[in-house]
Amino acid sequence: MLDVRGLRKVYDGSGRRIEAVRDLTFSVAAGDLVCLVGPSGCGKTTLLKCVGGLLAPTGGEVLLEGRRVTGPPPGTAFVFQEYGRSLFPWMRVAANVELPLRQKGLSRRRRGELVRDALDAVGLADAAQAYPWQLSGGMQQRVAIARALAHEPRLLLMDEPFAAVDAQTRADLEDLVRGLWRERGITILFVTHDIDEAVYLGRRVIVLSASPTVVREQLEVDLPDARDQVRTRVDPRFADLRTHVYEQIQAAKRGTPPAVEVTTSDTPPPR
């Protein structure tokens, strides 16, 4: 579904050239859930914005369903880290969720159906008439996810969406995302700096090098598809995987080349 080929991004400004991304190549199959991790400042957000058509790459290309991405593509939704800045405080929750649907030429009735379905899916059916500032941080991020769901995306891009919430809320939101992924078959590319989160959520983890960024490793997460916050996190295999990813990131910080790159098939996950 998604092909990133030789992606390169250079920022020019104030007489300086900063090569944020050097040569990124990877693919994501339809229906997959892939997490991106890497050292701080390695260009994860830059990569995601290029995939979402919010930034033009300096070199290489991004193909979505065989078509080159030159701007925000139809069928794609983006959930940002700063949920407080992505929601309009003067608009009620339902209006925030409905906003992108106004660009699709849908009837008022159909927009209402999609808003109700999305809010119900994230557990906020009773909050439709509240204002974002009346909700907790975790609930506000659920509104942002609902807005993305209402758009009926085939590809969902998530940029460290749980970084600003507490640990308990984060666990709930992680389970929410995995549940929506399994139920709706959305392809998800999830950026996170949290190694445990990447291993818990992903069917596959892509480890990035330090900037200028390349793909260091692609790791299959061979944990059972049915996961929960208690049993999965004490599974010895979970500990092995998160230790391996941690070691790879530490090695990336030191500039040590990877010993072996693990490649995986593009077979979509079972439902």
C-alpha positions as semicolon CSV with decimal commas, in nm:
position;residue;x (nm);y (nm);z (nm)
1;M;0,000;0,000;0,000
2;L;0,277;0,244;0,098
3;D;0,622;0,258;-0,057
4;V;0,892;0,495;0,064
5;R;1,181;0,493;-0,184
6;G;1,514;0,661;-0,122
7;L;1,348;0,944;0,071
8;R;1,575;1,239;0,148
9;K;1,494;1,567;0,320
10;V;1,729;1,865;0,356
11;Y;1,631;2,184;0,536
12;D;1,784;2,512;0,415
13;G;1,779;2,818;0,635
14;S;1,998;3,087;0,788
15;G;2,287;2,982;0,569
16;R;2,277;2,625;0,703
17;R;2,183;2,299;0,534
18;I;2,053;2,029;0,768
19;E;2,014;1,681;0,623
20;A;1,734;1,539;0,834
21;V;1,666;1,224;0,630
22;R;1,929;1,073;0,402
23;D;1,800;0,758;0,235
24;L;1,485;0,592;0,370
25;T;1,335;0,294;0,194
26;F;1,062;0,066;0,330
27;S;0,714;-0,062;0,247
28;V;0,393;-0,103;0,444
29;A;0,133;-0,359;0,338
30;A;-0,238;-0,284;0,341
31;G;-0,386;-0,362;0,682
32;D;-0,050;-0,352;0,862
33;L;0,040;-0,169;1,184
34;V;0,399;-0,050;1,170
35;C;0,579;0,146;1,442
36;L;0,876;0,375;1,376
37;V;1,133;0,428;1,651
38;G;1,477;0,581;1,662
39;P;1,705;0,818;1,853
40;S;1,566;1,157;1,950
41;G;1,594;1,402;1,662
42;C;1,641;1,133;1,397
43;G;1,371;1,270;1,168
44;K;1,068;1,055;1,256
45;T;0,825;1,346;1,233
46;T;0,989;1,474;0,914
47;L;0,940;1,130;0,760
48;L;0,576;1,113;0,863
49;K;0,504;1,461;0,724
50;C;0,660;1,360;0,391
51;V;0,444;1,046;0,384
52;G;0,136;1,257;0,460
53;G;0,217;1,512;0,190
54;L;0,273;1,794;0,439
55;L;0,640;1,829;0,342
56;A;0,796;1,795;-0,002
57;P;1,098;1,560;0,002
58;T;1,431;1,680;-0,132
59;G;1,486;1,346;-0,305
60;G;1,326;1,007;-0,348
61;E;0,952;0,952;-0,346
62;V;0,653;0,829;-0,150
63;L;0,398;0,612;-0,329
64;L;0,055;0,547;-0,183
65;E;-0,138;0,273;-0,362
66;G;0,094;0,322;-0,658
67;R;0,048;0,699;-0,684
68;R;0,320;0,947;-0,601
69;V;0,240;1,166;-0,300
70;T;0,268;1,535;-0,388
71;G;0,025;1,671;-0,130
72;P;-0,210;1,539;0,138
73;P;-0,357;1,231;-0,033
74;P;-0,724;1,135;-0,017
75;G;-0,789;0,847;0,218
76;T;-0,519;0,953;0,464
77;A;-0,566;1,099;0,813
78;F;-0,305;1,242;1,053
79;V;-0,318;1,237;1,434
80;F;-0,070;1,484;1,584
81;Q;0,107;1,476;1,918
82;E;-0,027;1,813;2,036
83;Y;-0,398;1,734;2,053
84;G;-0,468;2,060;2,237
85;R;-0,350;2,261;1,936
86;S;-0,521;2,044;1,676
87;L;-0,871;2,091;1,822
88;F;-1,064;2,418;1,799
89;P;-1,158;2,520;2,157
90;W;-1,459;2,729;2,049
91;M;-1,617;2,435;1,865
92;R;-1,798;2,152;2,036
93;V;-1,659;1,798;2,014
94;A;-1,903;1,690;1,742
95;A;-1,820;1,997;1,532
96;N;-1,446;1,930;1,567
97;V;-1,495;1,573;1,446
98;E;-1,722;1,683;1,160
99;L;-1,495;1,960;1,030
100;P;-1,289;1,762;0,773
101;L;-1,606;1,595;0,644
102;R;-1,728;1,931;0,513
103;Q;-1,458;1,911;0,246
104;K;-1,593;1,579;0,113
105;G;-1,927;1,700;-0,017
106;L;-2,127;1,467;0,208
107;S;-2,485;1,528;0,310
108;R;-2,553;1,660;0,658
109;R;-2,718;1,331;0,749
110;R;-2,417;1,126;0,637
111;R;-2,178;1,356;0,823
112;G;-2,384;1,308;1,139
113;E;-2,371;0,930;1,100
114;L;-1,994;0,930;1,062
115;V;-1,946;1,161;1,362
116;R;-2,165;0,948;1,587
117;D;-1,993;0,629;1,475
118;A;-1,645;0,774;1,534
119;L;-1,726;0,912;1,878
120;D;-1,887;0,583;1,978
121;A;-1,578;0,394;1,858
122;V;-1,350;0,595;2,092
123;G;-1,590;0,583;2,387
124;L;-1,706;0,946;2,369
125;A;-2,065;0,912;2,252
126;D;-2,185;1,119;2,549
127;A;-1,933;1,401;2,496
128;A;-2,053;1,525;2,156
129;Q;-2,181;1,858;2,290
130;A;-1,890;1,929;2,524
131;Y;-1,606;2,167;2,439
132;P;-1,253;2,026;2,416
133;W;-1,135;2,236;2,710
134;Q;-1,394;2,064;2,929
135;L;-1,230;1,725;2,868
136;S;-0,918;1,560;3,008
137;G;-0,606;1,530;2,796
138;G;-0,674;1,166;2,718
139;M;-1,032;1,245;2,615
140;Q;-0,911;1,528;2,391
141;Q;-0,677;1,288;2,214
142;R;-0,970;1,049;2,169
143;V;-1,153;1,334;1,997
144;A;-0,856;1,380;1,764
145;I;-0,860;1,007;1,686
146;A;-1,236;1,019;1,630
147;R;-1,190;1,304;1,383
148;A;-0,941;1,090;1,191
149;L;-1,176;0,788;1,197
150;A;-1,472;0,990;1,073
151;H;-1,270;1,072;0,762
152;E;-1,278;0,695;0,684
153;P;-0,904;0,673;0,615
154;R;-0,730;0,381;0,450
155;L;-0,400;0,504;0,596
156;L;-0,371;0,653;0,945
157;L;-0,052;0,841;1,035
158;M;0,009;0,892;1,409
159;D;0,292;1,115;1,534
160;E;0,371;1,031;1,899
161;P;0,002;1,077;1,981
162;F;0,026;0,961;2,344
163;A;0,345;1,142;2,449
164;A;0,160;1,407;2,651
165;V;-0,075;1,185;2,855
166;D;-0,021;0,995;3,179
167;A;0,084;0,630;3,186
168;Q;-0,261;0,486;3,264
169;T;-0,429;0,690;2,991
170;R;-0,152;0,594;2,752
171;A;-0,216;0,224;2,813
172;D;-0,589;0,273;2,748
173;L;-0,520;0,461;2,425
174;E;-0,274;0,196;2,306
175;D;-0,543;-0,069;2,347
176;L;-0,792;0,160;2,173
177;V;-0,566;0,191;1,868
178;R;-0,503;-0,184;1,845
179;G;-0,876;-0,248;1,879
180;L;-0,965;-0,001;1,602
181;W;-0,691;-0,145;1,380
182;R;-0,825;-0,498;1,417
183;E;-1,190;-0,401;1,379
184;R;-1,161;-0,157;1,087
185;G;-0,864;-0,286;0,891
186;I;-0,695;0,055;0,873
187;T;-0,328;0,065;0,777
188;I;-0,140;0,248;1,053
189;L;0,207;0,404;1,054
190;F;0,279;0,499;1,415
191;V;0,575;0,714;1,525
192;T;0,683;0,683;1,887
193;H;0,989;0,741;2,103
194;D;0,867;0,478;2,351
195;I;1,027;0,138;2,279
196;D;0,779;-0,059;2,491
197;E;0,490;0,108;2,312
198;A;0,636;0,023;1,971
199;V;0,675;-0,345;2,060
200;Y;0,333;-0,364;2,226
201;L;0,146;-0,197;1,940
202;G;0,323;-0,299;1,624
203;R;0,309;-0,599;1,400
204;R;0,642;-0,469;1,276
205;V;0,894;-0,220;1,417
206;I;1,121;-0,013;1,192
207;V;1,429;0,110;1,377
208;L;1,584;0,427;1,235
209;S;1,943;0,540;1,263
210;A;2,061;0,869;1,407
211;S;2,031;1,172;1,179
212;P;2,086;1,184;0,883
213;T;1,843;0,897;0,893
214;V;1,836;0,561;0,720
215;V;1,650;0,240;0,808
216;R;1,865;0,049;1,053
217;E;1,646;-0,258;1,097
218;Q;1,299;-0,393;1,026
219;L;1,185;-0,625;1,302
220;E;0,892;-0,866;1,298
221;V;0,701;-0,858;1,628
222;D;0,611;-1,225;1,673
223;L;0,390;-1,178;1,977
224;P;0,034;-1,319;1,981
225;D;-0,212;-1,096;1,799
226;A;-0,435;-1,077;2,107
227;R;-0,242;-0,855;2,350
228;D;-0,317;-0,695;2,683
229;Q;-0,129;-0,463;2,913
230;V;-0,071;-0,725;3,185
231;R;0,015;-1,057;3,020
232;T;0,186;-0,924;2,708
233;R;0,425;-0,700;2,896
234;V;0,545;-0,984;3,121
235;D;0,589;-1,225;2,831
236;P;0,960;-1,320;2,803
237;R;0,940;-1,267;2,427
238;F;0,820;-0,909;2,484
239;A;1,124;-0,849;2,704
240;D;1,355;-0,997;2,440
241;L;1,211;-0,778;2,165
242;R;1,216;-0,453;2,361
243;T;1,574;-0,525;2,474
244;H;1,680;-0,585;2,115
245;V;1,519;-0,261;1,995
246;Y;1,675;-0,069;2,285
247;E;2,018;-0,206;2,200
248;Q;1,972;-0,109;1,835
249;I;1,880;0,248;1,926
250;Q;2,175;0,280;2,162
251;A;2,402;0,146;1,888
252;A;2,249;0,398;1,645
253;K;2,338;0,680;1,883
254;R;2,699;0,558;1,886
255;G;2,700;0,524;1,508
256;T;2,764;0,148;1,522
257;P;2,650;-0,024;1,201
258;P;2,380;-0,292;1,238
259;A;2,503;-0,652;1,253
260;V;2,207;-0,796;1,062
261;E;1,903;-0,638;0,904
262;V;1,587;-0,840;0,956
263;T;1,353;-0,830;0,657
264;T;0,991;-0,933;0,664
265;S;0,722;-1,013;0,414
266;D;0,443;-0,775;0,323
267;T;0,175;-1,029;0,408
268;P;-0,105;-0,844;0,593
269;P;-0,176;-0,954;0,950
270;P;-0,452;-1,199;1,034
271;R;-0,776;-1,057;1,169
